[in-house]
Amino acid sequence: MPAMSGRPSSPGSNPAWPASRPPWEIEQPRTAEESRPPSAGEPPWAASVPPPPAAGGPPWPASQPPPVGRPPGRGGPGWPASPPPGRTPPAIMPPAGPPPGTPPASPPRSAAPASLPPGRTPPGSGSFIYAPSDSAPSTGSLPAITGGLIRRQGTFSGRITRDGSSEFPAEPARYQLYASLGCPWSQRTLIVCRLLGLDRVIGLTLTDPVAGERGWKFTGDGDPLTGARYLSDLYRATDLGYSGPCTIPLIWDLRTRRIVSNDVAQITVMLETEFRPFHRPGSPDLYPAARRREIESLATLIFHTVNTGVYKAGLATTQASYDQAVEAVFTTLDALDERLARRRFLLGDLITEADVRLYPTLARFDAVYYQMFNCNLRRLSDYRHLWAYARDLYTHPGFGETTDLGQIKRHYYQSAEWIGSVNGGSKHGIHGIVPIGPQINWNEPHGRARMPG
């Protein structure tokens, strides 16, 4: 999965914006640096040099080298040179507007189009009607807590389908994933992409882990794929009148130049089911049809008591609400520890979507939630089986590679959304000091390879 991936510019190409520039170029205040005019011959959207991986790129190489004839720079999505054995992918169609190899033209300046395909509601409606497939039920009403905000998932809940029944067919090199290594919701999608080998067919752009007053931002001169400087630019390009939260992860359609989905639960399920023809041979089935009810039942419990439970504790404004949240967190962790004493993973001897949904919270527990969110009854490392389970997952593709404790701590201890919101405005948020510890050895042998299924 390449860092800050996009379509690399072709030598000699110099596409121009239409007379009306994109909304983020004219309607948002800029700093002096942001207002710097482009040098001679420099297009206004160009990022001179993509930032180095340490500034926000993923700590892994691309699964496959670029196809013959395509420059191997960090800027291009790494789609496969050939389809998986026995599969014939849909034809790759060039995006509307400039030819492949050039930056996209100006994003649409209007809100929702006058007419929408059947089953699609205008952006911001929070609902979506679609024909059933082998995916999970819609989670458009599922709440998720991010920072001090409780949001309704599915503000943009478009469907990518492998049978082409929706306006977004599953195709290689068509979609871009926007995520952050600091965000636990993003890490789910990064794990799935890497574990299933979808980093060959879906591009990746990572934001800076520290979110400022204007939200998630891109490092350097902005997103080299779209020219956006903030994630909110992509929301406004999709719906000029959008006023909701600008959250990650999200999937962006390179052809129509708009957001497909920011529904975190459905994104991973779409990757696991609708992109099945592009999965790496031998990759696990994270969402087996026979186990979906069990996966969703367990994942729902984990979501309400652990994934968001730590936020309910850290953002509590009364002793009673804090006590209730902390009790729920550790009651569930105790039960999970007992469950994992008898099996290697949550559903047996195979990794599934349930493990993907639990792991990002465990990865942040001792480094952030234990001390910053006052979830300090026990550390993850105090649990014999749960801690060994987390270290076991860490050794699998996608899990350890996307666990960057440096960026995780920077996100929580330095982002504007946390300043003054955790523990009534504690020193963590006010001063932005990133703690050195704790010292955690994720590479300690876990001894779970021989666990029963």
C-alpha distance (Angstrom), angle and dihedral (degrees) to the residues before:
residue distance angle dihedral
M1 . . .
P2 3.80 . .
A3 3.79 122.8 .
M4 3.80 116.7 -104.9
S5 3.77 88.7 -10.0
G6 3.76 125.1 -166.0
R7 3.75 140.1 130.8
P8 3.80 109.7 -55.1
S9 3.78 115.9 -127.2
S10 3.78 116.5 -104.3
P11 3.81 115.3 -125.8
G12 3.77 111.3 -96.8
S13 3.80 95.6 14.3
N14 3.78 116.0 127.7
P15 3.80 110.5 170.0
A16 3.77 116.7 -175.9
W17 3.77 133.1 -143.2
P18 3.79 117.5 -114.5
A19 3.80 117.3 -100.4
S20 3.80 89.9 -86.1
R21 3.78 109.7 64.4
P22 3.82 123.5 -141.2
P23 3.81 115.2 -77.1
W24 3.78 94.9 -108.8
E25 3.81 90.8 57.3
I26 3.80 94.9 60.7
E27 3.79 112.4 17.3
Q28 3.80 104.5 54.0
P29 3.83 128.6 67.8
R30 3.77 115.0 -107.1
T31 3.76 134.2 -153.7
A32 3.80 119.8 -123.5
E33 3.79 90.2 -97.5
E34 3.78 92.5 48.7
S35 3.80 89.6 50.3
R36 3.81 93.1 55.8
P37 3.82 107.2 128.2
P38 3.80 115.9 -122.4
S39 3.74 117.3 -99.4
A40 3.79 121.0 -111.1
G41 3.78 110.4 -60.6
E42 3.80 93.4 6.1
P43 3.83 113.4 128.1
P44 3.81 112.9 -133.2
W45 3.81 93.1 -118.2
A46 3.80 97.4 49.0
A47 3.78 121.1 116.6
S48 3.79 103.7 -150.1
V49 3.79 95.6 -147.4
P50 3.80 125.0 -0.2
P51 3.81 110.8 -117.6
P52 3.80 116.3 -99.4
P53 3.81 117.7 -97.8
A54 3.82 91.6 -102.0
A55 3.79 88.9 63.4
G56 3.78 93.6 60.5
G57 3.79 110.0 -47.1
P58 3.80 121.9 125.3
P59 3.82 116.3 -96.1
W60 3.79 94.6 -123.8
P61 3.79 136.3 80.6
A62 3.77 122.8 -117.0
S63 3.80 112.7 -82.5
Q64 3.77 90.9 -127.1
P65 3.80 133.4 17.3
P66 3.80 116.4 -107.7
P67 3.79 117.0 -88.0
V68 3.77 117.8 -87.0
G69 3.78 112.1 -75.0
R70 3.81 96.2 24.4
P71 3.80 118.0 109.3
P72 3.83 111.6 -110.9
G73 3.82 94.5 -135.1
R74 3.77 123.2 136.7
G75 3.78 90.7 -107.5
G76 3.81 100.9 75.1
P77 3.79 130.3 80.7
G78 3.77 111.2 -113.8
W79 3.76 104.6 -128.1
P80 3.80 118.7 167.5
A81 3.76 122.5 -91.2
S82 3.79 89.3 -138.4
P83 3.82 133.8 19.0
P84 3.80 122.0 -103.0
P85 3.81 113.3 -82.6
G86 3.76 113.2 -74.4
R87 3.79 94.1 10.6
T88 3.77 130.7 106.5
P89 3.80 111.3 -159.4
P90 3.78 122.6 -148.2
A91 3.78 114.6 -90.9
I92 3.79 114.7 -85.9
M93 3.77 107.6 -117.5
P94 3.79 120.1 -162.9
P95 3.79 116.5 -113.1
A96 3.77 117.0 -100.5
G97 3.77 112.6 -94.8
P98 3.80 121.6 20.9
P99 3.81 117.1 30.8
P100 3.80 120.5 -101.5
G101 3.77 114.1 -72.6
T102 3.81 95.4 42.2
P103 3.81 130.5 92.6
P104 3.81 113.4 -94.6
A105 3.77 121.2 -95.2
S106 3.77 123.1 -108.8
P107 3.80 113.6 -50.2
P108 3.80 115.8 -115.9
R109 3.79 112.3 -79.3
S110 3.78 97.2 -157.5
A111 3.77 126.6 81.7
A112 3.80 119.1 -120.4
P113 3.81 115.3 -13.3
A114 3.77 117.0 -100.8
S115 3.78 91.5 -112.1
L116 3.77 126.2 31.8
P117 3.80 131.2 -164.4
P118 3.80 115.5 -93.8
G119 3.78 112.4 -77.8
R120 3.79 96.0 21.8
T121 3.77 122.3 112.7
P122 3.80 125.1 -159.1
P123 3.82 117.0 -81.8
G124 3.75 112.7 -86.5
S125 3.79 95.3 32.3
G126 3.79 92.1 107.4
S127 3.79 94.5 -139.0
F128 3.77 138.2 88.1
I129 3.78 132.5 -175.2
Y130 3.74 117.6 -153.2
A131 3.76 141.5 161.1
P132 3.81 113.4 -91.3
S133 3.78 117.7 -100.6
D134 3.78 131.4 166.2
S135 3.80 90.8 -73.8
A136 3.78 128.2 106.0
P137 3.79 123.3 -84.2
S138 3.79 115.1 -82.3
T139 3.79 115.8 -81.3
G140 3.79 94.9 -167.0
S141 3.81 91.7 130.4
L142 3.78 95.9 45.8
P143 3.82 110.4 120.3
A144 3.79 120.9 -137.0
I145 3.76 126.5 -172.0
T146 3.78 116.5 -137.6
G147 3.78 117.5 170.7
G148 3.78 110.2 -38.4
L149 3.79 92.3 -27.5
I150 3.78 130.2 96.2
R151 3.79 105.8 -155.3
R152 3.78 136.3 -175.1
Q153 3.76 108.8 -118.8
G154 3.77 116.9 -131.4
T155 3.81 103.6 45.7
F156 3.79 82.4 145.6
S157 3.78 107.1 25.2
G158 3.78 106.5 162.4
R159 3.79 118.3 159.3
I160 3.78 126.8 -124.5
T161 3.80 108.4 -156.3
R162 3.77 130.3 -170.0
D163 3.82 92.9 -148.6
G164 3.81 92.7 55.5
S165 3.81 93.4 -118.2
S166 3.80 92.5 132.8
E167 3.79 131.9 54.6
F168 3.82 87.8 -101.8
P169 3.82 110.8 61.8
A170 3.79 118.4 -170.3
E171 3.80 105.0 -101.5
P172 3.80 133.9 155.5
A173 3.81 118.6 -106.8
R174 3.80 93.1 12.5
Y175 3.81 102.6 98.0
Q176 3.79 135.2 56.9
L177 3.80 125.2 -156.7
Y178 3.81 116.8 -145.1
A179 3.79 114.0 -160.3
S180 3.80 145.8 138.2
L181 3.79 130.0 -128.4
G182 3.81 88.1 -139.5
C183 3.82 95.4 57.0
P184 3.84 118.8 84.6
W185 3.81 92.9 -154.0
S186 3.80 89.4 53.1
Q187 3.78 92.2 49.2
R188 3.80 90.7 63.5
T189 3.80 91.1 61.3
L190 3.80 93.0 43.2
I191 3.80 91.1 52.4
V192 3.81 92.7 49.8
C193 3.81 93.9 46.8
R194 3.78 92.5 50.1
L195 3.80 96.6 40.5
L196 3.81 92.9 50.4
G197 3.80 95.4 40.3
L198 3.81 92.9 -116.3
D199 3.81 90.4 136.6
R200 3.83 82.1 86.5
V201 3.81 93.1 63.6
I202 3.82 106.1 24.9
G203 3.81 122.4 59.0
L204 3.79 123.9 -136.1
T205 3.78 134.5 -142.7
L206 3.80 118.3 -176.7
T207 3.78 123.0 -156.6
D208 3.77 125.2 -145.2
P209 3.84 109.0 -83.9
V210 3.81 92.0 -128.0
A211 3.80 112.0 77.6
G212 3.81 114.4 -155.7
E213 3.78 133.2 -161.0
R214 3.81 89.3 -70.0
G215 3.79 92.6 48.5
W216 3.78 129.7 -120.3
K217 3.79 113.2 9.0
F218 3.78 136.5 -169.8
T219 3.77 121.2 -119.2
G220 3.78 125.2 -115.7
D221 3.80 114.9 0.5
G222 3.80 93.0 -14.4
D223 3.78 136.9 -93.0
P224 3.83 106.3 -17.9
L225 3.80 90.2 -153.4
T226 3.82 99.4 57.2
G227 3.80 105.6 7.3
A228 3.81 90.7 -119.7
R229 3.79 116.7 146.8
Y230 3.79 96.7 -164.8
L231 3.79 132.5 32.5
S232 3.80 88.0 -122.2
D233 3.82 87.8 67.5
L234 3.80 89.2 68.3
Y235 3.80 91.3 51.3
R236 3.80 91.6 50.3
A237 3.80 91.4 45.9
T238 3.81 87.9 55.7
D239 3.79 95.7 42.6
L240 3.81 116.7 9.3
G241 3.79 90.7 -162.5
Y242 3.82 95.1 49.8
S243 3.81 112.7 133.2
G244 3.80 102.5 165.2
P245 3.81 129.6 102.8
C246 3.81 116.3 -59.1
T247 3.78 100.3 -137.4
I248 3.77 136.8 171.6
P249 2.95 146.7 -100.8
L250 3.78 101.6 54.5
I251 3.79 137.0 157.4
W252 3.80 117.5 -131.9
D253 3.80 124.2 -158.4
L254 3.80 110.1 -135.0
R255 3.81 92.3 -161.3
T256 3.80 101.0 52.0
R257 3.82 93.0 25.2
R258 3.76 97.2 -133.3
I259 3.77 140.7 104.5
V260 3.78 115.4 -81.5
S261 3.80 98.7 -172.9
N262 3.77 143.0 -13.9
D263 3.81 93.0 178.3
V264 3.79 99.0 124.6
A265 3.81 96.5 -161.6
Q266 3.79 94.0 48.0
I267 3.81 95.5 44.4
T268 3.78 93.1 65.8
V269 3.81 92.3 43.4
M270 3.81 90.4 51.1
L271 3.79 90.2 50.9
E272 3.81 90.3 49.6
T273 3.80 97.3 46.8
E274 3.79 113.5 18.6
F275 3.81 95.1 43.4
R276 3.80 93.2 47.6
P277 3.85 94.1 120.0
F278 3.82 88.1 61.6
H279 3.80 98.7 46.7
R280 3.78 115.3 123.0
P281 3.83 110.2 -99.5
G282 3.80 108.9 -97.1
S283 3.80 95.0 20.2
P284 3.83 116.2 140.4
D285 3.78 125.2 -97.4
L286 3.81 98.8 -118.1
Y287 3.80 94.4 -177.9
P288 3.83 108.3 35.9
A289 3.79 112.7 -174.2
A290 3.81 93.7 -129.0
R291 3.81 93.1 55.0
R292 3.81 102.6 40.2
R293 3.76 97.0 102.9
E294 3.80 90.5 51.4
I295 3.81 92.0 45.2
E296 3.80 93.4 51.2
S297 3.80 93.4 44.4
L298 3.81 92.4 53.1
A299 3.80 93.5 39.7
T300 3.81 91.6 51.7
L301 3.80 91.2 54.8
I302 3.81 90.9 47.2
F303 3.80 91.2 47.7
H304 3.80 96.3 53.8
T305 3.80 98.8 39.1
V306 3.82 105.1 29.6
N307 3.82 114.0 14.5
T308 3.80 92.8 46.6
G309 3.80 95.9 15.5
V310 3.80 91.9 79.4
Y311 3.82 89.3 54.1
K312 3.79 91.9 48.2
A313 3.80 87.9 54.9
G314 3.79 96.2 43.9
L315 3.80 94.1 45.8
A316 3.82 96.3 41.1
T317 3.80 114.9 132.0
T318 3.80 97.2 -169.6
Q319 3.78 133.1 48.8
A320 3.79 91.6 -123.9
S321 3.80 94.8 54.5
Y322 3.81 90.9 45.5
D323 3.81 92.6 49.8
Q324 3.80 91.4 48.7
A325 3.81 93.3 49.5
V326 3.80 95.0 46.6
E327 3.80 91.9 47.9
A328 3.81 89.9 53.0
V329 3.82 92.3 48.0
F330 3.79 95.6 52.5
T331 3.80 96.8 36.8
T332 3.80 87.6 58.7
L333 3.81 94.3 42.7
D334 3.81 89.3 51.2
A335 3.80 90.5 51.4
L336 3.81 92.1 47.1
D337 3.79 91.0 50.1
E338 3.80 89.5 53.5
R339 3.80 91.6 46.5
L340 3.81 91.8 51.0
A341 3.80 91.4 52.6
R342 3.81 86.6 74.8
R343 3.80 103.5 37.8
R344 3.79 137.9 32.1
F345 3.82 97.8 -126.9
L346 3.78 132.2 17.5
L347 3.81 94.4 -89.5
G348 3.77 99.8 29.5
D349 3.79 131.5 -82.9
L350 3.83 97.5 -15.3
I351 3.79 130.6 74.1
T352 3.82 112.6 -119.1
E353 3.79 140.8 173.9
A354 3.83 88.5 -83.7
D355 3.82 90.8 64.3
V356 3.80 90.7 46.7
R357 3.80 91.0 54.9
L358 3.81 94.6 48.3
Y359 3.80 101.1 43.2
P360 3.86 101.0 69.8
T361 3.81 90.8 58.5
L362 3.79 91.9 48.4
A363 3.81 90.7 48.6
R364 3.82 90.0 57.4
F365 3.77 99.1 37.4
D366 3.80 105.4 94.1
A367 3.81 94.9 29.8
V368 3.81 97.0 49.5
Y369 3.79 120.2 -4.1
Y370 3.81 96.6 48.4
Q371 3.80 94.9 58.4
M372 3.80 108.2 15.2
F373 3.82 96.6 41.9
N374 3.81 95.7 36.5
C375 3.81 92.7 -119.3
N376 3.78 86.3 141.6
L377 3.78 104.6 134.9
R378 3.79 89.2 103.8
R379 3.80 135.9 -9.6
L380 3.77 122.4 -123.4
S381 3.79 87.3 -116.8
D382 3.82 88.6 60.0
Y383 3.81 90.3 66.6
R384 3.78 111.5 86.5
H385 3.79 99.4 -156.8
L386 3.82 101.4 25.4
W387 3.80 92.7 51.4
A388 3.82 92.1 47.8
Y389 3.82 88.9 47.8
A390 3.82 91.2 52.7
R391 3.81 90.8 50.3
D392 3.80 89.6 48.1
L393 3.81 91.3 55.1
Y394 3.80 89.4 45.8
T395 3.82 89.3 65.8
H396 3.81 93.9 56.1
P397 3.82 123.5 89.7
G398 3.78 112.5 -83.3
F399 3.80 98.6 14.2
G400 3.78 104.3 74.6
E401 3.81 92.9 28.2
T402 3.80 91.5 60.3
T403 3.81 95.8 42.7
D404 3.80 105.4 97.9
L405 3.80 106.5 165.7
G406 3.80 91.3 -174.0
Q407 3.80 92.5 59.4
I408 3.80 91.7 38.9
K409 3.81 92.4 56.7
R410 3.80 92.7 42.9
H411 3.80 89.8 53.9
Y412 3.78 95.2 52.8
Y413 3.80 100.1 35.9
Q414 3.81 98.8 40.7
S415 3.82 108.8 28.6
A416 3.77 117.0 110.0
E417 3.80 92.2 -130.5
W418 3.81 90.1 66.5
I419 3.81 97.9 44.3
G420 3.78 107.9 111.8
S421 3.81 93.2 -8.3
V422 3.80 102.5 88.9
N423 3.79 119.1 74.0
G424 3.77 91.6 -8.9
G425 3.81 94.4 -57.7
S426 3.78 102.1 -39.0
K427 3.77 126.4 -171.3
H428 3.81 89.2 -95.0
G429 3.79 92.3 69.4
I430 3.79 100.2 31.8
H431 3.79 98.8 54.5
G432 3.79 100.7 26.1
I433 3.80 92.0 -134.9
V434 3.79 112.9 166.3
P435 3.82 110.8 -146.8
I436 3.80 118.5 -127.6
G437 3.79 95.2 -137.6
P438 2.85 171.4 92.3
Q439 3.79 101.5 77.6
I440 3.80 105.2 -137.7
N441 3.78 124.0 179.0
W442 3.79 104.6 -153.2
N443 3.79 90.2 171.2
E444 3.80 94.5 62.9
P445 3.83 108.7 123.9
H446 3.80 109.8 -92.1
G447 3.82 99.4 -164.1
R448 3.80 94.5 -151.2
A449 3.79 101.3 117.9
R450 3.81 91.3 98.9
M451 3.78 96.6 46.1
P452 3.82 115.3 130.1
G453 3.79 118.1 -104.2
